[in-house]
């Protein structure tokens, strides 16, 4: 009986925490949740329950060992998705079905790689924040995120950057505290890059191609 009572108490606490967050989201279209056990089922059928689209989902300290459910790909209306500080080690490919996203925040997780299909987010994504993970490389498909304005890759384990970066139109690229030993020419072929920070790496020399950059105004 004691175990049943404890389980019921936890369930009541879970429902109570989500109830207030969902009520707020029903008015604003934005759902912000911290410290929960799992994603509430109503999130996946938000419009059916609340009569409006869910446009922003911010989860922190919510996702457990099972990680991000593949059902996240069902929330096609999202323009903002923040999954910072969830201990994620991987992402489901279904996340890349969210083609309305303009901002994706994956800060402070344990990701070792990004989905190879991340290029599917290209149509609208302007900001990608993947700092403080365990990434050793970026997929070549990142070059198809042609709407990106800001790319933050600080505090990872990246050793080499893909040549496809040249296709990006970012104004800001931040790659501090990685394991880079050189910077590729593709960085300086980016037509809109104005600010580049690459501190705390193992870079021995800057390529001569930096002189060919017509947009870069600040580098550190």
C-alpha positions in Angstrom: 0.0 0.0 0.0 2.8 2.4 0.8 4.4 1.9 -2.6 1.0 2.5 -4.3 0.5 5.7 -2.3 4.0 6.9 -3.2 3.4 6.2 -6.9 0.0 8.0 -6.8 1.6 11.0 -5.0 4.3 11.2 -7.7 1.6 11.0 -10.4 -0.4 13.8 -8.8 2.7 15.9 -8.6 3.5 15.2 -12.3 -0.1 16.1 -13.4 -0.1 19.3 -11.2 3.2 20.5 -12.6 2.2 20.0 -16.2 -1.3 21.3 -15.6 -0.1 24.9 -14.9 2.4 24.8 -17.7 -0.2 23.6 -20.2 -2.7 26.2 -19.1 -0.1 28.9 -19.8 0.7 27.4 -23.1 -3.0 27.3 -24.1 -2.9 31.1 -23.9 0.5 31.8 -25.3 1.4 28.9 -27.5 4.6 28.5 -25.6 5.3 25.6 -23.2 8.1 25.9 -20.6 8.8 23.0 -18.3 11.6 22.2 -15.8 12.2 19.2 -13.6 9.6 16.6 -14.7 9.7 12.9 -15.3 8.6 12.9 -19.0 6.8 14.8 -21.7 3.0 14.9 -21.1 1.0 13.1 -23.8 -1.1 16.2 -24.5 1.9 18.0 -25.9 1.8 15.8 -29.0 -1.8 16.6 -29.7 -1.7 20.1 -28.4 -4.1 21.7 -30.9 -6.7 19.0 -30.4 -6.8 19.7 -26.7 -6.3 23.4 -26.6 -7.5 24.7 -29.9 -4.3 26.4 -31.0 -0.8 25.5 -32.3 2.2 25.0 -30.0 4.9 27.2 -31.4 7.6 27.0 -28.7 8.7 24.1 -26.5 11.4 24.6 -23.9 12.3 21.6 -21.7 15.0 21.6 -19.1 15.8 18.7 -16.8 12.8 16.8 -18.1 14.1 14.0 -20.3 15.4 10.9 -18.5 17.4 8.0 -19.7 15.1 7.2 -22.5 16.0 10.5 -24.1 13.9 12.5 -26.5 10.9 10.6 -27.7 10.6 10.1 -31.5 7.1 11.5 -31.2 8.6 15.0 -31.0 8.5 15.0 -34.8 4.7 15.1 -34.6 4.7 18.7 -33.3 5.1 20.2 -36.7 4.0 23.7 -35.7 7.1 24.3 -33.5 9.3 27.3 -34.4 11.3 27.3 -31.2 12.7 24.1 -29.6 15.0 24.3 -26.5 16.3 21.0 -25.0 19.1 22.5 -22.9 20.4 20.6 -19.9 18.6 17.3 -20.4 21.6 14.9 -20.5 20.8 13.8 -24.0 23.2 11.5 -25.7 21.5 11.2 -29.0 18.6 12.8 -31.0 15.9 11.0 -33.0 15.9 11.5 -36.7 12.2 12.6 -36.4 13.4 15.9 -34.8 14.6 16.8 -38.3 10.9 16.7 -39.5 10.3 20.0 -37.7 10.9 22.1 -40.7 9.2 25.2 -39.2 11.9 25.6 -36.6 13.8 28.9 -36.6 15.7 28.3 -33.3 17.1 25.0 -32.0 18.9 25.0 -28.6 20.8 21.8 -27.6 23.1 23.4 -25.0 24.6 21.4 -22.1 23.8 17.9 -23.1 26.0 14.9 -23.9 25.5 14.6 -27.6 28.3 12.9 -29.5 26.8 13.5 -33.0 24.1 15.3 -34.8 21.6 13.5 -37.0 22.8 13.2 -40.6 19.4 14.5 -41.7 19.8 17.8 -39.8 19.9 19.5 -43.2 16.2 19.0 -43.4 15.8 22.0 -41.0 17.3 24.3 -43.6 14.2 26.1 -44.8 13.8 28.3 -41.7 16.4 27.6 -39.1 18.4 30.8 -38.2 20.0 29.8 -34.9 21.6 26.5 -33.9 23.1 26.3 -30.4 25.0 23.1 -29.7 27.7 24.3 -27.2 28.8 22.2 -24.2 28.2 18.7 -25.6 30.6 15.9 -26.7 30.6 16.4 -30.4 33.7 15.3 -32.3 32.6 16.5 -35.7 29.8 18.3 -37.5 27.9 16.5 -40.3 28.5 17.7 -43.8 24.7 18.3 -44.1 25.1 21.3 -41.8 26.0 23.2 -45.0 22.4 22.9 -46.2 21.2 25.1 -43.2 21.5 28.1 -45.5 19.3 30.4 -43.3 21.6 30.1 -40.2 22.6 33.5 -38.9 24.4 32.2 -35.8 26.2 28.9 -35.1 27.5 28.2 -31.6 29.7 25.1 -31.2 31.7 26.1 -28.1 33.0 23.5 -25.5 32.9 20.4 -27.6 35.5 18.0 -29.0 35.5 19.0 -32.6 38.8 18.3 -34.4 37.8 19.3 -37.9 35.2 21.4 -39.5 33.4 20.4 -42.8 34.1 22.1 -46.0 30.4 22.6 -46.5 30.5 25.5 -44.0 31.2 27.7 -47.1 27.6 27.3 -48.0 26.3 29.0 -44.8 25.3 32.6 -44.6 26.1 33.0 -40.9 27.1 36.3 -39.5 28.5 34.7 -36.3 30.4 31.5 -35.8 31.7 30.6 -32.3 33.9 27.5 -32.0 35.7 28.2 -28.7 37.2 25.4 -26.6 37.3 22.6 -29.1 40.2 20.5 -30.4 40.8 22.2 -33.7 44.4 22.3 -34.9 43.6 24.3 -38.0 40.8 26.4 -39.6 39.5 25.3 -43.0 39.4 27.7 -46.0 35.6 27.1 -46.0 35.3 29.4 -43.0 36.7 32.3 -44.9 34.6 31.5 -48.0 31.4 32.3 -46.0 30.0 35.4 -47.7 28.3 36.9 -44.7 30.6 36.0 -41.8 31.4 39.1 -39.7 32.5 37.6 -36.4 34.5 34.4 -35.8 35.7 33.3 -32.3 38.0 30.2 -32.0 39.7 30.7 -28.7 41.0 27.8 -26.6 41.8 25.4 -29.4 45.1 24.0 -30.7 45.3 26.1 -33.8 48.9 26.6 -34.9 48.4 29.0 -37.7 45.7 30.9 -39.6 45.4 30.1 -43.3 46.2 32.7 -45.9 42.6 32.5 -47.1 41.6 34.8 -44.3 42.8 37.7 -46.5 40.2 36.7 -49.0 37.3 37.2 -46.6 35.4 40.3 -47.6 33.0 40.3 -44.7 35.0 39.3 -41.6 35.4 42.2 -39.3 36.2 40.5 -36.0 38.2 37.4 -35.1 39.6 36.1 -31.8 
